[in-house]
Amino acid sequence: MVYKLLFVCLGNICRSPSAENIMNHLIAEAGLSEQIVCDSAGTSAYHIGSPPDRRMNAAAKKKGIELVGQARKFQASDFERFDLILAMDRPNYQDIIYCDGEGKYQDKIKMMCSFASNHGDKEVPDPYYGGEDGFNYVIDLLFDSCAGLLDYIVTNNQLSP
């Protein structure tokens, strides 16, 4: 069985592709690439087809991560395709919940920061309109959250390399 993760933010060019790429990095380090796969999406259609934001990529490169991917919009079919859907903030969480009109997939939707162990944030802030420090902070927060998420998945699904 392959465990499938979907990271979701607003435009799918900053936070969610960063989470996807950081998680893929941690999964590869753990030797679990055959067992866990990741994707990302946005709740809006603002940037469909665009690569990750260059400022976000610059912050990620400082930590040895190259952000790859193309922005896409979250679709209702994602509820069936993924085991866990991770929202970066409360508005995106609410948008995802709204797409689940019948409430069948509520247990699959989680807040990304709920897996952080070294940060007290409840939401991953959107760095898009801010400066370099905001992008660097989001990368640190996502490393923390992704590490906790990987531990959670390994523990709850008895995965091992």
PAZALO-190303 format. One record per residue (C-alpha): z, x, y; residue in one letter; residue number from 0. Coordinates in nm, 2 decimals. Last residue first. Example, Ala and Ser with C-alpha at 12.3 -4.5 7.8 and 13.67 -1.06 7.14 Angstrom:
<marza><c3>0.71</c3><c1>1.37</c1><c2>-0.11</c2><resn>s</resn><resi>1</resi></marza>
<marza><c3>0.78</c3><c1>1.23</c1><c2>-0.45</c2><resn>a</resn><resi>0</resi></marza>
//
This chain:
<marza><c3>0.49</c3><c1>1.23</c1><c2>0.11</c2><resn>p</resn><resi>160</resi></marza>
<marza><c3>0.77</c3><c1>0.97</c1><c2>0.08</c2><resn>s</resn><resi>159</resi></marza>
<marza><c3>0.79</c3><c1>0.60</c1><c2>0.17</c2><resn>l</resn><resi>158</resi></marza>
<marza><c3>1.07</c3><c1>0.38</c1><c2>0.06</c2><resn>q</resn><resi>157</resi></marza>
<marza><c3>0.95</c3><c1>0.09</c1><c2>0.28</c2><resn>n</resn><resi>156</resi></marza>
<marza><c3>1.26</c3><c1>0.03</c1><c2>0.49</c2><resn>n</resn><resi>155</resi></marza>
<marza><c3>1.36</c3><c1>0.39</c1><c2>0.52</c2><resn>t</resn><resi>154</resi></marza>
<marza><c3>1.02</c3><c1>0.53</c1><c2>0.59</c2><resn>v</resn><resi>153</resi></marza>
<marza><c3>0.94</c3><c1>0.26</c1><c2>0.84</c2><resn>i</resn><resi>152</resi></marza>
<marza><c3>1.27</c3><c1>0.29</c1><c2>1.03</c2><resn>y</resn><resi>151</resi></marza>
<marza><c3>1.24</c3><c1>0.67</c1><c2>1.04</c2><resn>d</resn><resi>150</resi></marza>
<marza><c3>0.89</c3><c1>0.65</c1><c2>1.17</c2><resn>l</resn><resi>149</resi></marza>
<marza><c3>1.00</c3><c1>0.40</c1><c2>1.44</c2><resn>l</resn><resi>148</resi></marza>
<marza><c3>1.28</c3><c1>0.63</c1><c2>1.54</c2><resn>g</resn><resi>147</resi></marza>
<marza><c3>1.04</c3><c1>0.92</c1><c2>1.58</c2><resn>a</resn><resi>146</resi></marza>
<marza><c3>0.80</c3><c1>0.69</c1><c2>1.76</c2><resn>c</resn><resi>145</resi></marza>
<marza><c3>1.06</c3><c1>0.58</c1><c2>2.01</c2><resn>s</resn><resi>144</resi></marza>
<marza><c3>1.17</c3><c1>0.93</c1><c2>2.10</c2><resn>d</resn><resi>143</resi></marza>
<marza><c3>0.81</c3><c1>1.06</c1><c2>2.13</c2><resn>f</resn><resi>142</resi></marza>
<marza><c3>0.74</c3><c1>0.74</c1><c2>2.33</c2><resn>l</resn><resi>141</resi></marza>
<marza><c3>1.02</c3><c1>0.81</c1><c2>2.58</c2><resn>l</resn><resi>140</resi></marza>
<marza><c3>0.91</c3><c1>1.17</c1><c2>2.63</c2><resn>d</resn><resi>139</resi></marza>
<marza><c3>0.54</c3><c1>1.06</c1><c2>2.68</c2><resn>i</resn><resi>138</resi></marza>
<marza><c3>0.66</c3><c1>0.79</c1><c2>2.92</c2><resn>v</resn><resi>137</resi></marza>
<marza><c3>0.86</c3><c1>1.04</c1><c2>3.12</c2><resn>y</resn><resi>136</resi></marza>
<marza><c3>0.57</c3><c1>1.28</c1><c2>3.16</c2><resn>n</resn><resi>135</resi></marza>
<marza><c3>0.35</c3><c1>0.99</c1><c2>3.28</c2><resn>f</resn><resi>134</resi></marza>
<marza><c3>0.61</c3><c1>0.89</c1><c2>3.54</c2><resn>g</resn><resi>133</resi></marza>
<marza><c3>0.67</c3><c1>1.24</c1><c2>3.66</c2><resn>d</resn><resi>132</resi></marza>
<marza><c3>0.29</c3><c1>1.28</c1><c2>3.73</c2><resn>e</resn><resi>131</resi></marza>
<marza><c3>0.29</c3><c1>1.00</c1><c2>3.98</c2><resn>g</resn><resi>130</resi></marza>
<marza><c3>0.29</c3><c1>0.63</c1><c2>3.99</c2><resn>g</resn><resi>129</resi></marza>
<marza><c3>0.04</c3><c1>0.34</c1><c2>3.97</c2><resn>y</resn><resi>128</resi></marza>
<marza><c3>-0.04</c3><c1>0.38</c1><c2>3.60</c2><resn>y</resn><resi>127</resi></marza>
<marza><c3>0.30</c3><c1>0.48</c1><c2>3.48</c2><resn>p</resn><resi>126</resi></marza>
<marza><c3>0.38</c3><c1>0.15</c1><c2>3.31</c2><resn>d</resn><resi>125</resi></marza>
<marza><c3>0.75</c3><c1>0.16</c1><c2>3.20</c2><resn>p</resn><resi>124</resi></marza>
<marza><c3>0.82</c3><c1>0.15</c1><c2>2.83</c2><resn>v</resn><resi>123</resi></marza>
<marza><c3>1.08</c3><c1>-0.13</c1><c2>2.80</c2><resn>e</resn><resi>122</resi></marza>
<marza><c3>1.45</c3><c1>-0.16</c1><c2>2.70</c2><resn>k</resn><resi>121</resi></marza>
<marza><c3>1.53</c3><c1>0.20</c1><c2>2.82</c2><resn>d</resn><resi>120</resi></marza>
<marza><c3>1.85</c3><c1>0.36</c1><c2>2.69</c2><resn>g</resn><resi>119</resi></marza>
<marza><c3>1.68</c3><c1>0.68</c1><c2>2.58</c2><resn>h</resn><resi>118</resi></marza>
<marza><c3>1.79</c3><c1>0.92</c1><c2>2.30</c2><resn>n</resn><resi>117</resi></marza>
<marza><c3>1.77</c3><c1>0.68</c1><c2>2.00</c2><resn>s</resn><resi>116</resi></marza>
<marza><c3>1.45</c3><c1>0.49</c1><c2>2.07</c2><resn>a</resn><resi>115</resi></marza>
<marza><c3>1.34</c3><c1>0.23</c1><c2>1.81</c2><resn>f</resn><resi>114</resi></marza>
<marza><c3>1.41</c3><c1>-0.08</c1><c2>2.03</c2><resn>s</resn><resi>113</resi></marza>
<marza><c3>1.20</c3><c1>0.09</c1><c2>2.29</c2><resn>c</resn><resi>112</resi></marza>
<marza><c3>0.88</c3><c1>-0.03</c1><c2>2.12</c2><resn>m</resn><resi>111</resi></marza>
<marza><c3>0.97</c3><c1>-0.40</c1><c2>2.13</c2><resn>m</resn><resi>110</resi></marza>
<marza><c3>0.90</c3><c1>-0.58</c1><c2>1.81</c2><resn>k</resn><resi>109</resi></marza>
<marza><c3>0.65</c3><c1>-0.83</c1><c2>1.68</c2><resn>i</resn><resi>108</resi></marza>
<marza><c3>0.61</c3><c1>-0.87</c1><c2>1.30</c2><resn>k</resn><resi>107</resi></marza>
<marza><c3>0.89</c3><c1>-1.12</c1><c2>1.26</c2><resn>d</resn><resi>106</resi></marza>
<marza><c3>0.73</c3><c1>-1.35</c1><c2>1.51</c2><resn>q</resn><resi>105</resi></marza>
<marza><c3>0.42</c3><c1>-1.38</c1><c2>1.29</c2><resn>y</resn><resi>104</resi></marza>
<marza><c3>0.40</c3><c1>-1.75</c1><c2>1.20</c2><resn>k</resn><resi>103</resi></marza>
<marza><c3>0.51</c3><c1>-1.88</c1><c2>1.54</c2><resn>g</resn><resi>102</resi></marza>
<marza><c3>0.23</c3><c1>-2.15</c1><c2>1.54</c2><resn>e</resn><resi>101</resi></marza>
<marza><c3>0.08</c3><c1>-2.04</c1><c2>1.87</c2><resn>g</resn><resi>100</resi></marza>
<marza><c3>0.09</c3><c1>-1.67</c1><c2>1.79</c2><resn>d</resn><resi>99</resi></marza>
<marza><c3>-0.11</c3><c1>-1.57</c1><c2>2.10</c2><resn>c</resn><resi>98</resi></marza>
<marza><c3>0.19</c3><c1>-1.67</c1><c2>2.31</c2><resn>y</resn><resi>97</resi></marza>
<marza><c3>0.41</c3><c1>-1.42</c1><c2>2.12</c2><resn>i</resn><resi>96</resi></marza>
<marza><c3>0.16</c3><c1>-1.15</c1><c2>2.21</c2><resn>i</resn><resi>95</resi></marza>
<marza><c3>0.16</c3><c1>-1.24</c1><c2>2.57</c2><resn>d</resn><resi>94</resi></marza>
<marza><c3>0.55</c3><c1>-1.25</c1><c2>2.57</c2><resn>q</resn><resi>93</resi></marza>
<marza><c3>0.57</c3><c1>-0.90</c1><c2>2.42</c2><resn>y</resn><resi>92</resi></marza>
<marza><c3>0.32</c3><c1>-0.79</c1><c2>2.68</c2><resn>n</resn><resi>91</resi></marza>
<marza><c3>0.54</c3><c1>-0.93</c1><c2>2.96</c2><resn>p</resn><resi>90</resi></marza>
<marza><c3>0.85</c3><c1>-0.77</c1><c2>2.80</c2><resn>r</resn><resi>89</resi></marza>
<marza><c3>0.72</c3><c1>-0.42</c1><c2>2.77</c2><resn>d</resn><resi>88</resi></marza>
<marza><c3>0.55</c3><c1>-0.17</c1><c2>2.53</c2><resn>m</resn><resi>87</resi></marza>
<marza><c3>0.49</c3><c1>-0.42</c1><c2>2.25</c2><resn>a</resn><resi>86</resi></marza>
<marza><c3>0.49</c3><c1>-0.30</c1><c2>1.90</c2><resn>l</resn><resi>85</resi></marza>
<marza><c3>0.31</c3><c1>-0.50</c1><c2>1.63</c2><resn>i</resn><resi>84</resi></marza>
<marza><c3>0.42</c3><c1>-0.44</c1><c2>1.27</c2><resn>l</resn><resi>83</resi></marza>
<marza><c3>0.24</c3><c1>-0.51</c1><c2>0.94</c2><resn>d</resn><resi>82</resi></marza>
<marza><c3>-0.10</c3><c1>-0.53</c1><c2>1.09</c2><resn>f</resn><resi>81</resi></marza>
<marza><c3>-0.43</c3><c1>-0.70</c1><c2>0.99</c2><resn>r</resn><resi>80</resi></marza>
<marza><c3>-0.31</c3><c1>-1.06</c1><c2>0.98</c2><resn>e</resn><resi>79</resi></marza>
<marza><c3>-0.15</c3><c1>-1.06</c1><c2>1.33</c2><resn>f</resn><resi>78</resi></marza>
<marza><c3>-0.45</c3><c1>-0.85</c1><c2>1.45</c2><resn>d</resn><resi>77</resi></marza>
<marza><c3>-0.68</c3><c1>-1.15</c1><c2>1.39</c2><resn>s</resn><resi>76</resi></marza>
<marza><c3>-0.53</c3><c1>-1.31</c1><c2>1.70</c2><resn>a</resn><resi>75</resi></marza>
<marza><c3>-0.70</c3><c1>-1.04</c1><c2>1.90</c2><resn>q</resn><resi>74</resi></marza>
<marza><c3>-0.55</c3><c1>-0.76</c1><c2>2.13</c2><resn>f</resn><resi>73</resi></marza>
<marza><c3>-0.82</c3><c1>-0.62</c1><c2>2.36</c2><resn>k</resn><resi>72</resi></marza>
<marza><c3>-0.98</c3><c1>-0.28</c1><c2>2.30</c2><resn>r</resn><resi>71</resi></marza>
<marza><c3>-0.95</c3><c1>0.06</c1><c2>2.47</c2><resn>a</resn><resi>70</resi></marza>
<marza><c3>-1.12</c3><c1>0.35</c1><c2>2.31</c2><resn>q</resn><resi>69</resi></marza>
<marza><c3>-0.95</c3><c1>0.63</c1><c2>2.12</c2><resn>g</resn><resi>68</resi></marza>
<marza><c3>-0.82</c3><c1>0.99</c1><c2>2.15</c2><resn>v</resn><resi>67</resi></marza>
<marza><c3>-0.52</c3><c1>1.14</c1><c2>2.32</c2><resn>l</resn><resi>66</resi></marza>
<marza><c3>-0.47</c3><c1>1.50</c1><c2>2.25</c2><resn>e</resn><resi>65</resi></marza>
<marza><c3>-0.10</c3><c1>1.59</c1><c2>2.17</c2><resn>i</resn><resi>64</resi></marza>
<marza><c3>0.05</c3><c1>1.93</c1><c2>2.21</c2><resn>g</resn><resi>63</resi></marza>
<marza><c3>0.35</c3><c1>1.82</c1><c2>2.43</c2><resn>k</resn><resi>62</resi></marza>
<marza><c3>0.19</c3><c1>1.94</c1><c2>2.75</c2><resn>k</resn><resi>61</resi></marza>
<marza><c3>-0.13</c3><c1>1.77</c1><c2>2.62</c2><resn>k</resn><resi>60</resi></marza>
<marza><c3>0.05</c3><c1>1.44</c1><c2>2.64</c2><resn>a</resn><resi>59</resi></marza>
<marza><c3>0.11</c3><c1>1.46</c1><c2>3.01</c2><resn>a</resn><resi>58</resi></marza>
<marza><c3>-0.26</c3><c1>1.56</c1><c2>3.07</c2><resn>a</resn><resi>57</resi></marza>
<marza><c3>-0.38</c3><c1>1.27</c1><c2>2.85</c2><resn>n</resn><resi>56</resi></marza>
<marza><c3>-0.17</c3><c1>1.03</c1><c2>3.05</c2><resn>m</resn><resi>55</resi></marza>
<marza><c3>-0.33</c3><c1>1.16</c1><c2>3.37</c2><resn>r</resn><resi>54</resi></marza>
<marza><c3>-0.68</c3><c1>1.13</c1><c2>3.21</c2><resn>r</resn><resi>53</resi></marza>
<marza><c3>-0.62</c3><c1>0.77</c1><c2>3.11</c2><resn>d</resn><resi>52</resi></marza>
<marza><c3>-0.71</c3><c1>0.70</c1><c2>2.75</c2><resn>p</resn><resi>51</resi></marza>
<marza><c3>-1.09</c3><c1>0.64</c1><c2>2.68</c2><resn>p</resn><resi>50</resi></marza>
<marza><c3>-1.25</c3><c1>0.32</c1><c2>2.81</c2><resn>s</resn><resi>49</resi></marza>
<marza><c3>-1.43</c3><c1>0.07</c1><c2>2.58</c2><resn>g</resn><resi>48</resi></marza>
<marza><c3>-1.24</c3><c1>-0.23</c1><c2>2.71</c2><resn>i</resn><resi>47</resi></marza>
<marza><c3>-1.06</c3><c1>-0.14</c1><c2>3.03</c2><resn>h</resn><resi>46</resi></marza>
<marza><c3>-0.96</c3><c1>-0.46</c1><c2>3.20</c2><resn>y</resn><resi>45</resi></marza>
<marza><c3>-0.97</c3><c1>-0.69</c1><c2>2.89</c2><resn>a</resn><resi>44</resi></marza>
<marza><c3>-0.59</c3><c1>-0.77</c1><c2>2.90</c2><resn>s</resn><resi>43</resi></marza>
<marza><c3>-0.33</c3><c1>-0.78</c1><c2>2.62</c2><resn>t</resn><resi>42</resi></marza>
<marza><c3>-0.42</c3><c1>-0.42</c1><c2>2.53</c2><resn>g</resn><resi>41</resi></marza>
<marza><c3>-0.48</c3><c1>-0.26</c1><c2>2.19</c2><resn>a</resn><resi>40</resi></marza>
<marza><c3>-0.36</c3><c1>0.02</c1><c2>1.97</c2><resn>s</resn><resi>39</resi></marza>
<marza><c3>-0.42</c3><c1>0.14</c1><c2>1.62</c2><resn>d</resn><resi>38</resi></marza>
<marza><c3>-0.21</c3><c1>0.32</c1><c2>1.36</c2><resn>c</resn><resi>37</resi></marza>
<marza><c3>-0.21</c3><c1>0.40</c1><c2>0.99</c2><resn>v</resn><resi>36</resi></marza>
<marza><c3>0.08</c3><c1>0.47</c1><c2>0.75</c2><resn>i</resn><resi>35</resi></marza>
<marza><c3>0.05</c3><c1>0.57</c1><c2>0.38</c2><resn>q</resn><resi>34</resi></marza>
<marza><c3>-0.23</c3><c1>0.82</c1><c2>0.36</c2><resn>e</resn><resi>33</resi></marza>
<marza><c3>-0.11</c3><c1>1.00</c1><c2>0.68</c2><resn>s</resn><resi>32</resi></marza>
<marza><c3>0.24</c3><c1>1.03</c1><c2>0.54</c2><resn>l</resn><resi>31</resi></marza>
<marza><c3>0.28</c3><c1>1.41</c1><c2>0.53</c2><resn>g</resn><resi>30</resi></marza>
<marza><c3>0.57</c3><c1>1.41</c1><c2>0.78</c2><resn>a</resn><resi>29</resi></marza>
<marza><c3>0.37</c3><c1>1.62</c1><c2>1.03</c2><resn>e</resn><resi>28</resi></marza>
<marza><c3>0.08</c3><c1>1.38</c1><c2>0.99</c2><resn>a</resn><resi>27</resi></marza>
<marza><c3>0.30</c3><c1>1.08</c1><c2>1.06</c2><resn>i</resn><resi>26</resi></marza>
<marza><c3>0.44</c3><c1>1.25</c1><c2>1.36</c2><resn>l</resn><resi>25</resi></marza>
<marza><c3>0.09</c3><c1>1.32</c1><c2>1.50</c2><resn>h</resn><resi>24</resi></marza>
<marza><c3>-0.03</c3><c1>0.97</c1><c2>1.42</c2><resn>n</resn><resi>23</resi></marza>
<marza><c3>0.28</c3><c1>0.83</c1><c2>1.60</c2><resn>m</resn><resi>22</resi></marza>
<marza><c3>0.20</c3><c1>1.04</c1><c2>1.91</c2><resn>i</resn><resi>21</resi></marza>
<marza><c3>-0.16</c3><c1>0.92</c1><c2>1.90</c2><resn>n</resn><resi>20</resi></marza>
<marza><c3>-0.07</c3><c1>0.55</c1><c2>1.87</c2><resn>e</resn><resi>19</resi></marza>
<marza><c3>0.21</c3><c1>0.57</c1><c2>2.12</c2><resn>a</resn><resi>18</resi></marza>
<marza><c3>-0.02</c3><c1>0.74</c1><c2>2.38</c2><resn>s</resn><resi>17</resi></marza>
<marza><c3>-0.29</c3><c1>0.49</c1><c2>2.31</c2><resn>p</resn><resi>16</resi></marza>
<marza><c3>-0.03</c3><c1>0.21</c1><c2>2.37</c2><resn>s</resn><resi>15</resi></marza>
<marza><c3>0.11</c3><c1>0.36</c1><c2>2.69</c2><resn>r</resn><resi>14</resi></marza>
<marza><c3>-0.19</c3><c1>0.46</c1><c2>2.90</c2><resn>c</resn><resi>13</resi></marza>
<marza><c3>-0.54</c3><c1>0.32</c1><c2>2.84</c2><resn>i</resn><resi>12</resi></marza>
<marza><c3>-0.47</c3><c1>0.00</c1><c2>2.64</c2><resn>n</resn><resi>11</resi></marza>
<marza><c3>-0.48</c3><c1>-0.22</c1><c2>2.95</c2><resn>g</resn><resi>10</resi></marza>
<marza><c3>-0.16</c3><c1>-0.42</c1><c2>2.92</c2><resn>l</resn><resi>9</resi></marza>
<marza><c3>0.03</c3><c1>-0.26</c1><c2>2.63</c2><resn>c</resn><resi>8</resi></marza>
<marza><c3>0.02</c3><c1>-0.30</c1><c2>2.25</c2><resn>v</resn><resi>7</resi></marza>
<marza><c3>0.08</c3><c1>-0.06</c1><c2>1.96</c2><resn>f</resn><resi>6</resi></marza>
<marza><c3>-0.04</c3><c1>-0.18</c1><c2>1.62</c2><resn>l</resn><resi>5</resi></marza>
<marza><c3>0.10</c3><c1>-0.04</c1><c2>1.30</c2><resn>l</resn><resi>4</resi></marza>
<marza><c3>-0.03</c3><c1>-0.07</c1><c2>0.94</c2><resn>k</resn><resi>3</resi></marza>
<marza><c3>0.16</c3><c1>0.03</c1><c2>0.63</c2><resn>y</resn><resi>2</resi></marza>
<marza><c3>-0.09</c3><c1>0.12</c1><c2>0.35</c2><resn>v</resn><resi>1</resi></marza>
<marza><c3>0.00</c3><c1>0.00</c1><c2>0.00</c2><resn>m</resn><resi>0</resi></marza>
//
